[in-house]
Amino acid sequence: MTPTRVLTGITTSGTPHLGNYVGAIRPAIAASRAPGVESFYFLADYHALIKVQQPERVQRSTLEIAAAWLACGLDPDTVHFYRQSDVPETTELTWLLACVAGKGILNRAHAYKAAGDRNRELGEDEDAGVTAGLFMYPVLMAADILLLNAHKVPVGRDQVQHIEMARDFAQRFNHLYGEHFTLPEAAIEEQVATLPGLDGRKMSKSYDNAIPLFAPRGELKKLIAGIVTDSRAPGEAKDTEGSALFQLYQAFAAADETAAMRQAYADGIGWGEAKQRLFERIDAEVAPLREKYDALMAKPAEIEAVLRAGAARLRARYAIPALARLREAVGLRDLTHVPVAAAKAAAKKDAALPAFKQYREADGKFCFKLVEGERVLLQSRGFASPKDAGQRVAALKRGGFAGPDEDVALGEGVAGDEVARALEALRAAEDARA
């Protein structure tokens, strides 16, 4: 059985804080140990250049984030852990995708639209200060995903649009050049914890309210002491609802510890004592990791070696073979080898293989059909989004064909068992390619 490929990118634009640990690092490392999953973690240093123009900061952040993930238990021998800029095939694929990506779709990207809205509010040209890097960000992200034919990409809800764009670019490329890309799915992280910062707002470097993940013990205690609380005195009952201090404690404590702290709030625990308990609980979990982190930070050459080795393995197994196929597909070929007869024979053979074709109708609806050569075996209705259409295609590939329904209809003169056989042949061909 082919493992599910799950891809996670980490932008190298800052120092890891407790919010990153609880919301991303800890759950992602736990997920990487699940059976049937092939995990890819990359340091998105090209993405960082879109918003950071301090070279030293990008370099330092790359070192700190790599050390943090390794210290927290990411095993580079069982996952793919690499630096984006060490995989040049990513940028080459970015260009191939840029040549099929619709500018109109990129115009609707949230980050680009937000920048234009801010400029208009200030009375400036809507593209003032907007770089081509910001505009092309979704294409680079699509290349990260499609280079590896990742099946799932864990993202917050604000990043779902980028996965939809990657699917669109993949569909356009597949339509022009044949079935090369798997359509990725967004794994929306509904349950990911969002930690409050020192001032009660979401913990974020941009709000200057973050607690660094590996702050020295003394600094950690001082920062926790500065968490904003209300004016209720010791002995007065306190609310856990909306309490940043309680939310932070809950993110690190076991269920029985959380229950005890909830009771302490009701009994009127003093804020000083509550902060001391929070400090002790966080430090108990972070202290062993901090020791590993400090040891790794003292040996940057070892981290560099891990990242380079990870990229080398990834390139040899996935990236280089993938780009060779894609270059061949678009016509970037060796001029001394033009096997015309063989190419015609291969084209004829490929034309006979069943394939799903996804497209957009004039009314804006998204459709697909299952074809075998020139013959249409299955035709879908129009779906409201490419994701809905893609999910039905994925279900047909996984579960086979149970008969026509409100979503799909048989082609003219086609029997249901023909569709079932075609789907079985398609699955066999895709398994062989994988």
N, C-alpha and C positions, 0 to 999 in steps of 0.2 A: 504493500500500500504506500502510495506517494505521501510523504509527510506534508503537513500544512506549513507553508513558508510565511513567517511573520516578521515584518520589518519595522524597526524602530529607529528614528533619527534623533540625535541630541545636538542642538545648536550650541556651538562653542562661543558663547558671547558673555559669559559671566561665571561666577563662583557658585557651586552647588549649595543650596540651602535646605533647611528642614522640609520645606514644601516640596522641593524636587524629590527628596528622599521618600517621603510618604506617598506622594502622588504619582511618581514615575519609577524611581529606581527600585524601591522595595518590591512593588507588585510585578514589575517587568522581570526582575531576576527570578522571582517565584514562578512566573509563567514560563520562563525559559526551561524549566526543569520538567515541564509537562510532557508526557509521552506523545509521540506522533506529531511533534512540532519541531521544525527547523527554524532557529531564531537567528536574526540578523540585527546587529546593533552597530550603528555607524556614527562617528563624530562629524556633524554637518558643518565643516569649516568653510566650505564654499557659501553655504547659506548665511553664515555669520558675517561674511563680507558685505552683505546687503545693508546691514545696519551698524556695523562696527568698522571704523577706519583707523583704529589704533593697532598696528601689527603686534606690539607686545601683549596687548590684551587678548588678541585671538590666540597667540601662542600659549600664554599662561592659562587661559581658559581651557584649551585643549588638554594641557597637562593635568589640570585640576580635575576636569570631568573624567578623563580616562582613569586617573588614580582613584577617584571616588567610586566608579562602577566596579573596578577591580577589587577595591577594599571591601565593598559591600557584598562581594561573593560572585560576581560574574566570572564564569570559567571560560577563558578564551579557547580552551581545548574542546569544548562541547558546543560552543556557539560561534558565529562569525562576528568578530569584533574588529572594526577597521576604521580608518580615517577616510572620509569622502575624497579628499584631494589625492589620495594614493591610488585611486581607481580612475585613470584617465578615460576609460570607456564611458563613464558617466557623462562627461562633458561632450563627448562625441555623440552619444545618444541624444543629449539635449538638443543638438543641432538637427539631427534627423527628425526628432519630434517637432521642433520649431517649424519645420518645413511642411508639416501637416496640421499644426495647431491653428485654430481659427482665432484671428485677432479679436473678433467680437466676443469670444468666450473670455479671453484674457482681460478685455475691458471691464468685465463684470466681476473680476476677482475682488474679494472683500478688501484686502489691504490696499490695492491700487485705488479702488473707489473711495476708501476712507481718506487716503492722502489727497485725492482731488477735492473731496468735500471740505476738508480742512482748509485747503488753499482758497476755495471759493468763499468760505466764511471770512477769510482774511482779506478778501478783495484782490487776490493774486491770480496769476495764470494757473489753471487747474493742474498743470504738470510741473509747476515750479518745484525744484528740488527732488523730483521723482526720477530715479535712475532706471535705465533699462533692466538692471538687475532686479529691482523690485517688480517691474512689470512682467519679467520672465520667470519669476520665482516659481510659479506653478509648473512650468515646463521642466525646470531643473528637478523639482520634487517628483514629477512624473517619471523622469529618467532614473532617479534613485530606485523607484518602485519597479518599473517595468524592466529594467536591466536584469533583475533577478526573478521576474515573473512572480512577485510576491502575491500570495493569496489574500492575506489580511494585513492591514496597517492600523494599529491601535492609535486612535486620535481622539481629541476632545471634539465636541460638537462644532466648534468654530473652524475646525480643519476639514470637515466633511466635504466642503466644496472642492478642496484640492484633490480629494480622491475621485470625486465625480469628474473633474477635469482630466485626471490621468486616464480614467476609463474612456472618456471621449477621444482623447488623443490616440489611445490604443485601438479603438474601434476604427478610427479614420485610417490609421496605418494598416491595420489588418485588411480593411476594405480595398486599399490600393495595392498592397504587396503580398497578401496572403496571411494566413493565421499564424502570427508570430508571438503575440502577446496574450497572456492571461489577463482577464479583467479583474483588477483588485477590488476588494471590499473593505469598507471602513469598519473597523471594530470599535464602535463608539464606547468610550470609557465612562459610562453613566455613574459607576460606583467609585470612581477615583476620588479620593479624599482631597479637598481643597483646604489647606491650612490657613488660618488667619495669621497676620503678622503682628508686630509689636503694637500697632495702633488699632488692631481689630479688622482692618481691611485685608483682602486677600494678600498673602505673603508674596511679595514680588520685589525684584531688584529695582524696578522702575519706581516703586513707591518708597524706596529706601527704608523698608520696614522688615527686612528679612533677617533671619538668624542663620548664619553660615553653618552648614552641616558639620564641619569639622573645626569649629571655633575651639580654641583652647578652653580647658575646664573653667578657668577663672573668668574668661570673657563670656562663656556660655551662661554662667551664673549671673553675671552682671546684666546681660541682655534680658534674661528672663525676669530679673527683678524690675526691669523697665517696662514690662507689659502693662498696657493701660487697663485699669480696673475702675470700678465705681467707688463711691465714698462710704459704702457700708462698713461699719466697724466690726471688730471681732465680737461674736455672740449674736450678731444679726444674721438671719437666714439670707442666703444668696441664691440667685437664679443661675442655673446651668445654661438655660436657653440664652444664646447670644453672648456667652462668656468665652472670649478668645482663649483665656487660660484653661478653661475646662475642655474646649475643643482640642487644644494642643495635647493635653493630658490623655484624652480619650484615644488620640491617634497612636499613642505609644503604649498604652496600658492594656492589660488583659481585661476580660469582662468583669471579673471579681474586683479588680483594682478600680475600674471605672465606677462600679456600683458603690464601692466604699467612698470614693471621692464625691459622688453624687450625694451620699448621706452626709458627708462632712460639710458640703455646701448648705444642706438643709439645717444642720446643727450650728451653723454660724462660724465655720472655720475662718481664721484671719487670713487676709490676703498674703501676708508675709509667709505664713506657714504653707499656704496653698502653692505659692511660687517655689518654696523650698522642695515640696513634694514633686512638683513638675520638673525641677532641675534634676533631682535625684533619679527620676524615672527616665528622662531623656538620656542623661549621662550614662545610666546603666546599659542602655542599648548602644549608644554611640561610642563610648570609650574604647571598646575593643576594635571597632572599625577605625576610629581615629588613629590608633596605634599602627594599624596596617597602612592607613593612608599616609601618615607621616613617613613611614619607611619607604613607601613607593615614591613619594615626592622627592625623597633624598636620592633616588636613583632614576632620573629621567631617561637614561639610556636604556634601561630595562623596559620602560613603558614604550619607548620608541620602537624597540625590537618587537614587542607584542603587536603593536599596531601594524608595523610593516609586514610581519609574518601573516597576520590576519588578512591583509590586503592581497598579499601574494597568493595565498590559498584561494581566496575568493576569485581573483582574476583568472587563475589557471582553471578553476572548476567551472566558473559561470561567465564572468565578464568577457574574457577574450573570445571564447567560442560563440557567445551570443552576438558580439559585434561582428564577428566574421560572417555569421549568417545574415545579419541585418545589412551589412555592406553589400553582400551578394544580392540580397533582395532588392535593394534600391538601385543597383547597377554600378556600384563602385567596385569594379572587377579588374582582375589581371587581363590585360588586352591580348596576351599571348595564348590564353586558354579560353576559346569560345566554342565549346562543344555544342554546336547547333543542333545536330540530330539528337544528342542525348537530352538537351534542354527541351526539345519538342516532345520527346517521349515522356520525360518527367512531367511536363506540363499536362500532357494528356492523361497520365496516371493520376496526378493530383486533382485534375478536374473531375475525375470519377469518384473521388473520395467525398463522403458527405461532409458538409460544413455548415455552421451557423453564420448567417450574414445579418448584421445589425445595421439599422439605418434610421434616418429621421424623415418623416413625411412632411409635406408642405404645410400641414396644419399644426406642426410642432410636436406631434405625438411620436414616440419611439417604438419601432417595430423590429421584429426579427423573422427570419425564415430559415428553414432547414432545407438545403439544396443538395442534390447529387448530380453533378454535371449541370445541365441546363434544366433539370427537372426539379420542381418545387414539391417537396414532400410534406412540409408543414408550414403554415403561415399564421403569424400571431395577429392579434388585434393591436390597436395603438395603446401604448402605455404612457402614463403621465411623465415618467422620468426614465432616464437610461438605467438607473439603478434597478427599478422595478422590472424592466425588460431583462436586464442581466441576471437578476435573481431567478427569473423563470427559466432562462437558458441553463443556468447552473443546476436548477432542480431537475430539468430534463436530462442533463448529462449524468447526474448522480442517480436519479431514481427511475429513468426510463420513461416510456410513454404508456399511460393508462387509457388513452383514448381522447378524442376531441372534447373540448369543454369551452367555456366562455372566453378563455384566453387564446386558445389555439385551434385551428381547423386544418383538416387534411387537405392536401393539394388535390387537384382534379385527377380522378382515376387512381388515387393512391389508397392502399389498404393499410390498416393499422400495424400489421405485422411487418410491413416494409419499413415503417418509421422505426419500429423497435430494433430491427436488424441494422438500420443505418446508425442509430444511436450507439449500438454495441460496437460497430466498426469505428465510429468516431472516438469512443473511449479507448479502444485498443490502440488507435493511431496516436492519440495524445499521450497515453502511458508509454508508448515506445519512444516518443520524442523526449519525455521527461527523464 
